[in-house]
C-alpha cells in the first residue's frame, strides 16, 4: 500500500530494552525487533518509505510520552478556548492535503 502511494512512514514502537541485554525473553524479542526495524529501513527506502523506531523507556509510571517539541506544543494548547485554538489550528493546517 505504501509503495503504491509513493512511500510513507512506518513507525515501530520499541523499548529501550532492545539495546540492553538482560536475562529475559522480553529484551531478546525487543532486540530482534530493533534488528528487523533496521532491515526494513534498507528494504523500504527505495520505495520512498521512511522507517522510524520510537525507543521508549518510561519507568516512572507515565502513560503518555510526548516525543518532540511540536507534540509538546500541541498538547499545551489543548486546554485553550476554542476561539484561540481553532485559528491556531487553521494556521498550522494551511496547505495540508490529506
C-alpha positions as CSV (number, residue, x, y, z in Angstrom):
1,X,0.0,0.0,0.0
2,X,2.8,2.4,0.9
3,X,4.7,1.7,-2.3
4,X,1.6,2.1,-4.4
5,X,1.2,5.6,-2.9
6,X,4.8,6.7,-3.4
7,X,6.0,5.8,0.1
8,X,5.2,7.0,3.6
9,X,6.3,6.3,7.1
10,X,6.3,3.2,9.2
11,X,6.7,3.8,13.0
12,X,7.9,0.9,15.1
13,X,7.4,1.5,18.8
14,X,10.1,-0.3,20.7
15,X,11.6,-0.3,24.1
16,X,15.0,0.8,25.4
17,X,15.3,-2.9,26.4
18,X,16.2,-3.5,22.7
19,X,19.7,-2.0,23.4
20,X,20.4,-3.7,26.7
21,X,20.9,-7.4,27.1
22,X,19.2,-8.6,30.3
23,X,18.3,-12.3,31.1
24,X,14.7,-12.2,29.9
25,X,12.9,-13.1,26.8
26,X,11.5,-9.6,26.7
27,X,14.9,-8.0,25.9
28,X,15.7,-10.6,23.3
29,X,12.4,-10.0,21.5
30,X,12.9,-6.3,21.6
31,X,16.5,-6.7,20.2
32,X,15.1,-8.8,17.4
33,X,12.5,-6.0,16.6
34,X,15.3,-3.4,16.6
35,X,17.2,-5.5,14.1
36,X,14.1,-6.0,12.0
37,X,13.4,-2.3,12.0
38,X,16.9,-1.6,10.7
39,X,16.5,-4.2,8.0
40,X,13.1,-2.6,7.0
41,X,14.8,0.8,6.6
42,X,17.1,-0.7,4.0
43,X,14.4,-2.7,2.2
44,X,11.7,0.1,2.1
45,X,13.9,3.1,1.4
46,X,13.9,2.6,-2.4
47,X,10.1,2.8,-2.4
48,X,10.1,6.1,-0.5
49,X,9.1,4.7,2.9
50,X,10.8,6.1,5.9
51,X,11.1,3.6,8.9
52,X,11.3,5.2,12.3
53,X,12.0,3.5,15.6
54,X,10.5,5.1,18.7
55,X,12.5,3.9,21.6
56,X,10.7,4.4,24.9
57,X,11.8,3.5,28.4
58,X,9.1,5.0,30.7
59,X,9.9,3.7,34.1
60,X,8.2,6.5,36.0
61,X,4.7,5.3,35.5
62,X,3.9,7.7,32.7
63,X,1.0,6.7,30.4
64,X,1.9,9.3,27.8
65,X,5.2,10.2,26.1
66,X,5.4,13.5,24.2
67,X,8.3,12.7,21.9
68,X,9.1,16.1,20.3
69,X,8.6,19.9,20.7
70,X,5.8,20.1,18.2
71,X,3.9,17.4,20.1
72,X,4.5,19.1,23.5
73,X,3.4,22.5,22.0
74,X,0.1,21.0,20.6
75,X,-0.6,19.2,24.0
76,X,-0.1,22.5,25.8
77,X,-2.7,24.2,23.6
78,X,-5.4,21.6,24.1
79,X,-6.8,23.5,27.1
80,X,-7.2,26.7,25.2
81,X,-10.6,28.1,24.5
82,X,-11.8,27.2,21.0
83,X,-11.7,30.9,20.0
84,X,-7.9,30.8,20.3
85,X,-7.3,27.2,19.5
86,X,-9.2,26.9,16.2
87,X,-7.5,29.9,14.5
88,X,-4.1,28.5,15.6
89,X,-5.0,25.0,14.3
90,X,-6.2,26.5,11.0
91,X,-2.9,28.2,10.6
92,X,-1.0,25.0,11.3
93,X,-3.0,23.1,8.8
94,X,-2.8,25.7,6.0
95,X,-1.8,23.9,2.9
96,X,-2.2,20.4,4.4
97,X,-3.6,18.0,1.8
98,X,-4.6,14.5,3.2
